[in-house]
C-alpha cells in the first residue's frame, strides 16, 4: 500500500501527479551508475482506480546531499535518488456532469420561476432549495474522502446561497404584491 497524499481541492475538475522517490542510504556515488528511463518503471494498469488513466511518466535521477551535522559542512553524505512522476487524469466528463448538471438544472428552474405567478414561484424555489440540499448527499457519495473544501463544495455553496436569495426575492415579492 502506498499513500501519496493527493490533494482533492479541485474535485471534480482534477488531475493528479503521483510522485515516488526512492533512495538508497547505504550506497555511495562511487558504487553505483544510474541508467534510468521511463521504460524502467512499469505498473499494472489495473492499479489505477476506475475512471482514471495514465497520461505521462517522467523519471529523474541524481544524488541527495545530506549533512551529518548542521554546523559541520565538511561532513556530507551523498545518496543515490530516483524520482518517478506518474500523471493521471480522469477520462470522460461523467463526474463533472453528474455533479454539476443536476444542480444547474434545479437552479435555472428556480431562476425562471421568477417569471411565473408569485405563489407558484415560492413553491418552486422552496422545492429547489430542498432538491439542492438533498443532492448534497449524492455529491458526498461521488466525491473522494477528504477533509479539505473541494471545488464541488464551493459550487454547492454558491448555488445554495443564490437559491436562497431567489427564494427571499420571491417572499419579498409576495409582500409587495
Backbone as a printed PyTorch tensor [residue, N CA C, xyz], in Angstrom:
tensor([[[  0.8380,  -1.1810,   0.0000],
         [  0.0000,   0.0000,   0.0000],
         [  0.8810,   1.2420,   0.0000]],

        [[  0.5200,   2.1950,  -0.8140],
         [  1.2760,   3.4260,  -0.9440],
         [  0.3150,   4.5920,  -0.8630]],

        [[  0.5600,   5.5090,   0.0390],
         [ -0.2770,   6.6860,   0.1950],
         [  0.5190,   7.8920,  -0.2660]],

        [[  0.0380,   8.5480,  -1.3100],
         [  0.7900,   9.6590,  -1.8820],
         [  0.3520,  11.0180,  -1.3500]],

        [[ -0.6970,  11.0730,  -0.5480],
         [ -1.1490,  12.3560,  -0.0270],
         [ -1.6950,  13.2590,  -1.1200]],

        [[ -2.5980,  12.7530,  -1.9380],
         [ -3.1550,  13.5410,  -3.0280],
         [ -4.0270,  14.6620,  -2.4890]],

        [[ -4.0690,  15.7520,  -3.2250],
         [ -4.8870,  16.9050,  -2.8640],
         [ -6.1110,  16.9030,  -3.7700]],

        [[ -7.2810,  16.8900,  -3.1690],
         [ -8.5270,  16.7950,  -3.9240],
         [ -9.2870,  18.1130,  -3.9520]],

        [[ -8.5970,  19.2210,  -3.7940],
         [ -9.2960,  20.5010,  -3.7040],
         [ -9.9780,  20.9000,  -5.0100]],

        [[ -9.5610,  20.3540,  -6.1450],
         [-10.1710,  20.7050,  -7.4260],
         [-11.2190,  19.7020,  -7.8910]],

        [[-11.6550,  18.7910,  -7.0170],
         [-12.6500,  17.8040,  -7.4030],
         [-13.9410,  18.5120,  -7.7920]],

        [[-14.5840,  18.2230,  -8.8760],
         [-14.4110,  17.1520,  -9.8530],
         [-13.5980,  17.5430, -11.0710]],

        [[-12.9060,  18.6480, -11.0470],
         [-12.1160,  19.1150, -12.1860],
         [-10.6340,  18.8710, -11.9200]],

        [[-10.2630,  17.6640, -11.5680],
         [ -8.9190,  17.4340, -11.0750],
         [ -8.1140,  16.4310, -11.8920]],

        [[ -6.8180,  16.6520, -11.8950],
         [ -5.8170,  15.7260, -12.3900],
         [ -4.7690,  15.6300, -11.2770]],

        [[ -3.9800,  14.5830, -11.3100],
         [ -3.0100,  14.4030, -10.2270],
         [ -1.6570,  13.9860, -10.7650]],

        [[ -0.6500,  14.2800,  -9.9980],
         [  0.7000,  13.7790, -10.2370],
         [  1.0980,  12.9960,  -8.9860]],

        [[  1.4150,  11.7350,  -9.1900],
         [  1.8310,  10.8750,  -8.0940],
         [  3.3480,  10.7570,  -8.1620]],

        [[  4.0170,  11.1710,  -7.1080],
         [  5.4730,  11.1280,  -7.0640],
         [  5.9400,   9.9890,  -6.1710]],

        [[  6.9060,   9.2510,  -6.6630],
         [  7.5160,   8.1620,  -5.9010],
         [  9.0190,   8.3880,  -5.9360]],

        [[  9.6130,   8.6110,  -4.7680],
         [ 11.0450,   8.8930,  -4.6760],
         [ 11.7100,   7.7420,  -3.9320]],

        [[ 12.7000,   7.1450,  -4.5700],
         [ 13.4360,   6.0250,  -3.9830],
         [ 14.8590,   6.4570,  -3.6840]],

        [[ 15.3210,   6.1910,  -2.4730],
         [ 16.7060,   6.4770,  -2.0970],
         [ 17.3300,   5.2170,  -1.5370]],

        [[ 18.6450,   5.1500,  -1.6520],
         [ 19.3790,   4.0300,  -1.0620],
         [ 20.4680,   4.6270,  -0.1820]],

        [[ 20.2530,   4.6330,   1.1370],
         [ 21.1790,   5.3440,   2.0240],
         [ 22.5100,   4.6250,   2.2510]],

        [[ 22.6540,   3.3980,   1.7890],
         [ 23.8580,   2.6400,   2.1040],
         [ 24.7860,   2.4600,   0.9070]],

        [[ 24.5450,   3.1810,  -0.1740],
         [ 25.4160,   3.1050,  -1.3460],
         [ 25.9750,   4.4960,  -1.6020]],

        [[ 27.2660,   4.5800,  -1.8380],
         [ 27.8930,   5.8630,  -2.1490],
         [ 27.8540,   6.0810,  -3.6570]],

        [[ 28.0600,   7.3220,  -4.1110],
         [ 28.0340,   7.6050,  -5.5520],
         [ 29.1090,   6.8460,  -6.3350]],

        [[ 30.1730,   6.4290,  -5.6750],
         [ 31.2310,   5.6940,  -6.3600],
         [ 30.8330,   4.2470,  -6.6480]],

        [[ 29.8260,   3.7410,  -5.9730],
         [ 29.4490,   2.3320,  -6.0950],
         [ 28.2890,   2.0840,  -7.0570]],

        [[ 27.7360,   3.1140,  -7.6540],
         [ 26.5430,   2.9280,  -8.4710],
         [ 26.6180,   3.7860,  -9.7290]],

        [[ 26.0690,   3.2660, -10.8000],
         [ 25.9260,   4.0060, -12.0530],
         [ 24.4380,   4.0120, -12.3920]],

        [[ 23.9010,   5.2000, -12.6340],
         [ 22.4850,   5.3120, -12.9470],
         [ 22.2420,   5.0860, -14.4330]],

        [[ 21.2280,   4.3160, -14.7000],
         [ 20.7200,   4.1480, -16.0660],
         [ 19.2020,   4.1270, -15.9280]],

        [[ 18.6070,   5.3050, -15.8490],
         [ 17.1670,   5.3810, -15.6160],
         [ 16.4510,   5.8900, -16.8580]],

        [[ 15.2860,   5.3540, -17.0530],
         [ 14.3910,   5.8320, -18.1090],
         [ 12.9690,   5.4700, -17.7000]],

        [[ 12.0190,   6.0470, -18.3810],
         [ 10.6180,   5.7600, -18.0670],
         [ 10.2740,   4.3040, -18.3470]],

        [[ 11.0310,   3.6710, -19.2440],
         [ 10.7800,   2.2570, -19.5480],
         [ 11.1280,   1.3580, -18.3650]],

        [[ 11.9500,   1.8320, -17.4560],
         [ 12.3240,   1.0400, -16.2810],
         [ 11.2140,   0.9910, -15.2340]],

        [[ 10.2280,   1.8420, -15.3850],
         [  9.1300,   1.9020, -14.4160],
         [  7.8830,   1.3380, -15.0810]],

        [[  7.3710,   0.2740, -14.5360],
         [  6.1390,  -0.2990, -15.0920],
         [  5.1830,  -0.5960, -13.9480]],

        [[  3.9220,  -0.5480, -14.2590],
         [  2.8940,  -0.8590, -13.2740],
         [  1.7170,  -1.4680, -14.0060]],

        [[  0.9480,  -2.1960, -13.2710],
         [ -0.2470,  -2.8240, -13.8290],
         [ -1.3100,  -1.7510, -14.0120]],

        [[ -1.8480,  -1.6370, -15.2090],
         [ -2.8750,  -0.6400, -15.4900],
         [ -4.1120,  -0.8060, -14.6420]],

        [[ -4.3360,  -2.0060, -14.0860],
         [ -5.4970,  -2.2360, -13.2310],
         [ -5.3370,  -1.6110, -11.8530]],

        [[ -4.1440,  -1.1020, -11.5430],
         [ -3.9280,  -0.4680, -10.2420],
         [ -4.6140,   0.8930, -10.1470]],

        [[ -4.8180,   1.5360, -11.2950],
         [ -5.4870,   2.8300, -11.2700],
         [ -6.9660,   2.6280, -10.9920]],

        [[ -7.5610,   3.4680, -10.1680],
         [ -8.9980,   3.3540,  -9.9070],
         [ -9.7980,   3.5920, -11.1860]],

        [[-11.0070,   3.0930, -11.1930],
         [-11.8810,   3.2600, -12.3500],
         [-12.0900,   4.7400, -12.6440]],

        [[-12.0010,   5.0980, -13.9120],
         [-12.2150,   6.4790, -14.3130],
         [-10.9370,   7.2740, -14.4610]],

        [[ -9.7980,   6.6830, -14.1760],
         [ -8.5140,   7.3660, -14.2670],
         [ -7.6510,   6.6690, -15.3080]],

        [[ -6.8100,   7.4470, -15.9860],
         [ -5.8510,   6.8580, -16.9100],
         [ -4.5210,   7.5850, -16.7750]],

        [[ -3.4760,   6.8700, -17.0950],
         [ -2.1310,   7.4380, -17.0390],
         [ -1.8970,   8.2630, -18.2980]],

        [[ -1.4360,   9.5110, -18.1310],
         [ -1.1810,  10.3730, -19.2810],
         [  0.2870,  10.7580, -19.4120]],

        [[  1.1000,  10.3950, -18.4590],
         [  2.5160,  10.7310, -18.5570],
         [  3.3230,  10.1190, -17.4410]],

        [[  4.5810,   9.8950, -17.7450],
         [  5.5030,   9.3350, -16.7660],
         [  6.8600,   9.9800, -16.9960]],

        [[  7.4750,  10.4500, -15.9390],
         [  8.8110,  11.0190, -16.0590],
         [  9.6880,  10.4480, -14.9560]],

        [[ 10.9790,  10.3830, -15.2510],
         [ 11.9540,   9.8200, -14.3220],
         [ 13.1300,  10.7780, -14.2280]],

        [[ 13.5590,  11.0330, -13.0100],
         [ 14.7540,  11.8500, -12.7800],
         [ 15.6120,  11.1320, -11.7600]],

        [[ 16.8830,  11.1860, -11.9830],
         [ 17.7940,  10.5420, -11.0370],
         [ 18.9110,  11.5090, -10.6730]],

        [[ 19.5380,  11.2240,  -9.5750],
         [ 20.6270,  12.0720,  -9.1160],
         [ 21.0690,  11.6490,  -7.7360]],

        [[ 21.6680,  12.5940,  -7.0370],
         [ 22.1720,  12.3220,  -5.7020],
         [ 21.6320,  13.3590,  -4.7410]],

        [[ 21.3540,  12.8950,  -3.5500],
         [ 20.8680,  13.7680,  -2.4960],
         [ 22.0080,  14.0230,  -1.5310]],

        [[ 22.2110,  15.2840,  -1.2350],
         [ 23.2880,  15.6710,  -0.3330],
         [ 22.7310,  15.8020,   1.0760]],

        [[ 23.3380,  15.1140,   2.0190],
         [ 22.8990,  15.1760,   3.4160],
         [ 24.0670,  15.6040,   4.2830]],

        [[ 23.7900,  16.5240,   5.1820],
         [ 24.7960,  16.9780,   6.1480],
         [ 24.7110,  16.1090,   7.3950]],

        [[ 25.8500,  15.5920,   7.8430],
         [ 25.8370,  14.7850,   9.0600],
         [ 25.5570,  15.6490,  10.2820]],

        [[ 26.1180,  16.8320,  10.2820],
         [ 25.8560,  17.7930,  11.3460],
         [ 25.5490,  19.1300,  10.7110]],

        [[ 24.6720,  19.8760,  11.3330],
         [ 24.3110,  21.1790,  10.7850],
         [ 25.4820,  22.1410,  10.7850]],

        [[ 26.2640,  22.1400,  11.8330],
         [ 27.3420,  23.1160,  11.9870],
         [ 28.6490,  22.6510,  11.3580]],

        [[ 28.6930,  21.4660,  10.7950],
         [ 29.9210,  20.9290,  10.2240],
         [ 29.7090,  20.6300,   8.7410]],

        [[ 29.8680,  21.6430,   7.8570],
         [ 29.5620,  21.4430,   6.4480],
         [ 30.5220,  20.4790,   5.7390]],

        [[ 31.6560,  20.1600,   6.3240],
         [ 32.6110,  19.2620,   5.6800],
         [ 32.1800,  17.8080,   5.7280]],

        [[ 31.2320,  17.4650,   6.5540],
         [ 30.8040,  16.0810,   6.7030],
         [ 29.4850,  15.8830,   5.9680]],

        [[ 29.5750,  15.5960,   4.6870],
         [ 28.3820,  15.3880,   3.8760],
         [ 28.3710,  13.9670,   3.3420]],

        [[ 27.1950,  13.4920,   3.1160],
         [ 26.9890,  12.1510,   2.5610],
         [ 26.1230,  12.3070,   1.3220]],

        [[ 26.5070,  11.6430,   0.2420],
         [ 25.7120,  11.6490,  -0.9810],
         [ 24.9800,  10.3180,  -1.0860]],

        [[ 23.6910,  10.3750,  -1.3750],
         [ 22.8720,   9.1690,  -1.5260],
         [ 22.2180,   9.1790,  -2.8990]],

        [[ 22.1910,   8.0330,  -3.5740],
         [ 21.5040,   7.9930,  -4.8710],
         [ 19.9910,   8.1050,  -4.6930]],

        [[ 19.3620,   8.8590,  -5.5870],
         [ 17.9230,   9.1030,  -5.5340],
         [ 17.3530,   8.9510,  -6.9450]],

        [[ 16.2140,   8.2820,  -7.0280],
         [ 15.4680,   8.1810,  -8.2790],
         [ 14.0420,   8.6360,  -7.9940]],

        [[ 13.5490,   9.5480,  -8.8060],
         [ 12.1830,  10.0470,  -8.6530],
         [ 11.3450,   9.7070,  -9.8680]],

        [[ 10.2050,   9.0780,  -9.6320],
         [  9.2500,   8.7440, -10.6900],
         [  8.0140,   9.6060, -10.4920]],

        [[  7.5310,  10.2070, -11.5630],
         [  6.3070,  11.0030, -11.5090],
         [  5.3120,  10.4250, -12.5050]],

        [[  4.1490,  10.0680, -11.9970],
         [  3.0910,   9.4950, -12.8260],
         [  1.9420,  10.4870, -12.8630]],

        [[  1.5920,  10.9520, -14.0560],
         [  0.4730,  11.8780, -14.2230],
         [ -0.7720,  11.0730, -14.5660]],

        [[ -1.8290,  11.2740, -13.7850],
         [ -3.0990,  10.5840, -14.0310],
         [ -4.1930,  11.6230, -14.2340]],

        [[ -5.1380,  11.2550, -15.0760],
         [ -6.2110,  12.1710, -15.4480],
         [ -7.5120,  11.4030, -15.5320]],

        [[ -8.5960,  12.0490, -15.1700],
         [ -9.9170,  11.4420, -15.3330],
         [-10.2470,  11.4010, -16.8130]],

        [[-10.8660,  10.3270, -17.2310],
         [-11.3450,  10.3070, -18.6090],
         [-12.8540,  10.4030, -18.6130]],

        [[-13.3290,  11.1640, -19.5520],
         [-14.7670,  11.3600, -19.6680],
         [-15.2790,  12.4100, -18.6980]],

        [[-16.3900,  13.0280, -19.0640],
         [-16.9650,  14.0870, -18.2190],
         [-17.9850,  13.5730, -17.2120]],

        [[-17.9750,  12.2750, -16.9150],
         [-19.0310,  11.6870, -16.0850],
         [-19.1620,  12.3580, -14.7180]],

        [[-18.0720,  12.4710, -13.9720],
         [-18.1540,  13.0290, -12.6240],
         [-18.5490,  14.5050, -12.6560]],

        [[-17.9860,  15.2380, -13.6000],
         [-18.3030,  16.6610, -13.6750],
         [-19.7690,  16.8700, -14.0110]],

        [[-20.2630,  16.1480, -15.0030],
         [-21.6710,  16.2980, -15.3810],
         [-22.6130,  15.7700, -14.3080]],

        [[-22.2480,  14.6590, -13.6760],
         [-23.1070,  14.0820, -12.6440],
         [-23.2540,  15.0170, -11.4500]],

        [[-22.2270,  15.7740, -11.1580],
         [-22.2810,  16.6780, -10.0100],
         [-22.8940,  18.0250, -10.3790]],

        [[-22.4580,  18.6090, -11.4820],
         [-22.8710,  19.9730, -11.7900],
         [-24.1860,  20.0860, -12.5460]],

        [[-24.4800,  19.1800, -13.4410],
         [-25.6720,  19.3100, -14.2820],
         [-26.9820,  19.3040, -13.4860]],

        [[-27.2120,  18.3790, -12.5540],
         [-28.4790,  18.4360, -11.7990],
         [-28.6380,  19.7210, -10.9810]],

        [[-27.5630,  20.1850, -10.3810],
         [-27.6600,  21.4260,  -9.6040],
         [-27.9470,  22.6020, -10.5310]],

        [[-27.3060,  22.6310, -11.6880],
         [-27.5730,  23.7060, -12.6450],
         [-29.0200,  23.6880, -13.1220]],

        [[-29.5570,  22.5050, -13.3940],
         [-30.9520,  22.4000, -13.8430],
         [-31.9040,  22.8840, -12.7590]],

        [[-31.6890,  22.4420, -11.5250],
         [-32.5420,  22.8890, -10.4180],
         [-32.4450,  24.4060, -10.2480]],

        [[-31.2260,  24.9260, -10.3190],
         [-31.0240,  26.3630, -10.1300],
         [-31.7280,  27.1760, -11.2190]],

        [[-31.5670,  26.7710, -12.4670],
         [-32.1840,  27.5430, -13.5430],
         [-33.7050,  27.4270, -13.5340]],

        [[-34.2360,  26.2910, -13.0850],
         [-35.6890,  26.2010, -12.9180],
         [-36.1630,  27.1910, -11.8560]],

        [[-35.3800,  27.3180, -10.7880],
         [-35.7260,  28.2840,  -9.7520],
         [-35.6160,  29.7090, -10.2770]],

        [[-34.5750,  29.9550, -11.0670],
         [-34.3710,  31.3020, -11.6020],
         [-35.5070,  31.6970, -12.5430]],

        [[-35.9170,  30.7650, -13.4040],
         [-37.0090,  31.0660, -14.3260],
         [-38.3670,  31.0720, -13.6260]],

        [[-38.4320,  30.5450, -12.4180],
         [-39.6750,  30.5930, -11.6570],
         [-40.0250,  32.0190, -11.2540]],

        [[-39.0610,  32.9240, -11.3320],
         [-39.3420,  34.3310, -11.0240],
         [-40.3300,  34.9490, -12.0090]],

        [[-40.4690,  34.3200, -13.1830],
         [-41.3400,  34.9030, -14.2100],
         [-42.7780,  34.3860, -14.1490]],

        [[-43.0750,  33.4630, -13.2270],
         [-44.4320,  32.9410, -13.1230],
         [-45.1410,  33.5770, -11.9390]],

        [[-46.3460,  33.1210, -11.6610],
         [-47.1430,  33.6090, -10.5430],
         [-46.3350,  33.5300,  -9.2500]],

        [[-46.5150,  34.5060,  -8.3750],
         [-45.7090,  34.6210,  -7.1600],
         [-45.8530,  33.3980,  -6.2460]],

        [[-47.0790,  32.9370,  -5.9980],
         [-47.2720,  31.7920,  -5.1030],
         [-46.6780,  30.5210,  -5.6960]],

        [[-46.8070,  30.3410,  -6.9990],
         [-46.2010,  29.1870,  -7.6630],
         [-44.6900,  29.2870,  -7.6060]],

        [[-44.1710,  30.4890,  -7.7700],
         [-42.7340,  30.7180,  -7.7480],
         [-42.1280,  30.3820,  -6.3880]],

        [[-42.8290,  30.7520,  -5.3080],
         [-42.3420,  30.4270,  -3.9610],
         [-42.2890,  28.9120,  -3.7700]],

        [[-43.3060,  28.2100,  -4.2490],
         [-43.3290,  26.7520,  -4.1250],
         [-42.1740,  26.1200,  -4.9120]],

        [[-41.9360,  26.6230,  -6.1110],
         [-40.8510,  26.0760,  -6.9380],
         [-39.4930,  26.3480,  -6.3000]],

        [[-39.2780,  27.5610,  -5.8110],
         [-37.9780,  27.8780,  -5.2140],
         [-37.7530,  27.1120,  -3.9190]],

        [[-38.7880,  26.9260,  -3.1230],
         [-38.6380,  26.1320,  -1.9010],
         [-38.3200,  24.6760,  -2.2390]],

        [[-38.9660,  24.1420,  -3.2590],
         [-38.6490,  22.7870,  -3.7110],
         [-37.2460,  22.6950,  -4.2830]],

        [[-36.7980,  23.7610,  -4.9590],
         [-35.4360,  23.7820,  -5.4990],
         [-34.3810,  23.7770,  -4.4100]],

        [[-34.6140,  24.5580,  -3.3580],
         [-33.6720,  24.5640,  -2.2280],
         [-33.6210,  23.1870,  -1.5820]],

        [[-34.7750,  22.5750,  -1.4060],
         [-34.8170,  21.2220,  -0.8400],
         [-34.0930,  20.2350,  -1.7480]],

        [[-34.2700,  20.3780,  -3.0640],
         [-33.5900,  19.4990,  -4.0120],
         [-32.0840,  19.6700,  -3.9750]],

        [[-31.6110,  20.9050,  -3.8890],
         [-30.1620,  21.1490,  -3.8170],
         [-29.5890,  20.5970,  -2.5240]],

        [[-30.3050,  20.7860,  -1.4090],
         [-29.8320,  20.2360,  -0.1310],
         [-29.8050,  18.7040,  -0.1630]],

        [[-30.8070,  18.0900,  -0.7710],
         [-30.8350,  16.6280,  -0.8540],
         [-29.7520,  16.1180,  -1.7900]],

        [[-29.4680,  16.8580,  -2.8440],
         [-28.4390,  16.4360,  -3.7970],
         [-27.0480,  16.4860,  -3.1830]],

        [[-26.9080,  17.2010,  -2.0950],
         [-25.6100,  17.2590,  -1.3970],
         [-25.1530,  15.8610,  -0.9800]],

        [[-26.0760,  15.0090,  -0.6210],
         [-25.7210,  13.6410,  -0.2350],
         [-25.2250,  12.8370,  -1.4280]],

        [[-25.7420,  13.1120,  -2.6130],
         [-25.2350,  12.4610,  -3.8270],
         [-23.8040,  12.9240,  -4.0960]],

        [[-23.5480,  14.2200,  -3.9310],
         [-22.1980,  14.7430,  -4.1230],
         [-21.2360,  14.0810,  -3.1410]],

        [[-21.6530,  13.9040,  -1.9010],
         [-20.7990,  13.2590,  -0.8990],
         [-20.4530,  11.8280,  -1.2870]],

        [[-21.3890,  11.1190,  -1.8940],
         [-21.1310,   9.7430,  -2.3100],
         [-20.1780,   9.6860,  -3.4980]],

        [[-20.2100,  10.6790,  -4.3880],
         [-19.3590,  10.6890,  -5.5670],
         [-17.9690,  11.2250,  -5.2880]],

        [[-17.8420,  12.0940,  -4.3130],
         [-16.5520,  12.7300,  -4.0590],
         [-15.6610,  11.8330,  -3.2180]],

        [[-14.3870,  12.1060,  -3.3140],
         [-13.4000,  11.3470,  -2.5470],
         [-13.4090,  11.8140,  -1.0980]],

        [[-12.9520,  10.9660,  -0.2060],
         [-12.8890,  11.3280,   1.2090],
         [-11.7290,  12.2940,   1.4150]],

        [[-12.0590,  13.4720,   1.8770],
         [-11.0390,  14.4890,   2.0950],
         [-11.5550,  15.4620,   3.1430]],

        [[-10.6510,  15.9810,   3.9260],
         [-11.0220,  16.9670,   4.9270],
         [-11.0000,  18.3800,   4.3740]],

        [[-10.5280,  18.5340,   3.1310],
         [-10.4170,  19.8480,   2.5140],
         [-11.7350,  20.2570,   1.8720]],

        [[-11.9230,  21.5630,   1.7310],
         [-13.0300,  22.0580,   0.9270],
         [-12.6570,  21.8530,  -0.5290]],

        [[-13.5360,  21.1960,  -1.2610],
         [-13.2690,  20.9190,  -2.6680],
         [-14.0540,  21.8840,  -3.5370]],

        [[-13.7020,  21.9240,  -4.8160],
         [-14.3980,  22.8100,  -5.7420],
         [-15.8830,  22.4590,  -5.8190]],

        [[-16.2150,  21.1790,  -5.6820],
         [-17.6290,  20.7860,  -5.6780],
         [-18.3580,  21.4020,  -4.4860]],

        [[-17.6750,  21.5560,  -3.3570],
         [-18.2790,  22.2180,  -2.1960],
         [-18.5460,  23.6950,  -2.4830]],

        [[-17.5930,  24.3460,  -3.1310],
         [-17.7790,  25.7540,  -3.4670],
         [-18.9520,  25.9320,  -4.4390]],

        [[-19.0420,  25.0330,  -5.4440],
         [-20.1810,  25.0870,  -6.3650],
         [-21.4870,  24.9100,  -5.5980]],

        [[-21.5200,  23.9440,  -4.6840],
         [-22.7320,  23.6870,  -3.8960],
         [-23.1240,  24.9210,  -3.0890]],

        [[-22.1630,  25.5160,  -2.3770],
         [-22.4780,  26.6830,  -1.5500],
         [-22.8850,  27.8790,  -2.4050]],

        [[-22.2850,  28.0300,  -3.5730],
         [-22.6530,  29.1230,  -4.4680],
         [-24.1030,  28.9830,  -4.9250]],

        [[-24.4620,  27.7910,  -5.3870],
         [-25.8350,  27.5890,  -5.8640],
         [-26.8390,  27.6220,  -4.7220]],

        [[-26.4720,  27.0980,  -3.5590],
         [-27.3920,  27.1380,  -2.4260],
         [-27.6360,  28.5800,  -1.9710]],

        [[-26.5770,  29.3600,  -1.8690],
         [-26.7190,  30.7540,  -1.4420],
         [-27.5590,  31.5560,  -2.4330]],

        [[-27.2760,  31.3880,  -3.7220],
         [-28.0560,  32.1470,  -4.7000],
         [-29.4980,  31.6450,  -4.7670]],

        [[-29.7300,  30.3800,  -4.5020],
         [-31.0980,  29.8560,  -4.4670],
         [-31.8770,  30.4320,  -3.2940]],

        [[-31.2310,  30.5570,  -2.1610],
         [-31.8810,  31.1790,  -1.0020],
         [-32.1980,  32.6370,  -1.3070]],

        [[-31.3160,  33.3070,  -2.0350],
         [-31.5730,  34.7000,  -2.4100],
         [-32.7850,  34.7960,  -3.3470]],

        [[-32.8940,  33.8450,  -4.2790],
         [-34.0690,  33.8250,  -5.1680],
         [-35.3350,  33.5880,  -4.3490]],

        [[-35.2620,  32.6850,  -3.3800],
         [-36.4190,  32.4240,  -2.5090],
         [-36.8160,  33.6910,  -1.7390]],

        [[-35.8040,  34.3740,  -1.1970],
         [-36.0990,  35.6000,  -0.4500],
         [-36.6860,  36.6830,  -1.3520]],

        [[-36.2070,  36.7780,  -2.5890],
         [-36.8070,  37.7260,  -3.5370],
         [-38.2780,  37.3980,  -3.7740]],

        [[-38.5880,  36.1110,  -3.8770],
         [-39.9850,  35.7020,  -4.0640],
         [-40.8290,  36.0550,  -2.8400]],

        [[-40.2760,  35.8520,  -1.6520],
         [-41.0200,  36.1840,  -0.4280],
         [-41.2530,  37.6850,  -0.3380]],

        [[-40.2660,  38.4820,  -0.7070],
         [-40.4460,  39.9420,  -0.7010],
         [-41.4950,  40.3440,  -1.7150]],

        [[-41.4850,  39.6420,  -2.8610],
         [-42.4620,  39.9400,  -3.9110],
         [-43.8740,  39.6370,  -3.4470]],

        [[-44.0660,  38.6250,  -2.5970],
         [-45.3950,  38.3100,  -2.0730],
         [-45.9120,  39.4730,  -1.2190]],

        [[-45.0290,  40.0280,  -0.3820],
         [-45.4650,  41.1450,   0.4780],
         [-45.7210,  42.4150,  -0.3170]],

        [[-45.0090,  42.5890,  -1.4200],
         [-45.2200,  43.7600,  -2.2530],
         [-46.4090,  43.5900,  -3.1880]],

        [[-46.8290,  42.3970,  -3.3920],
         [-47.8990,  42.0850,  -4.3330],
         [-49.1770,  42.4460,  -3.7460]]])
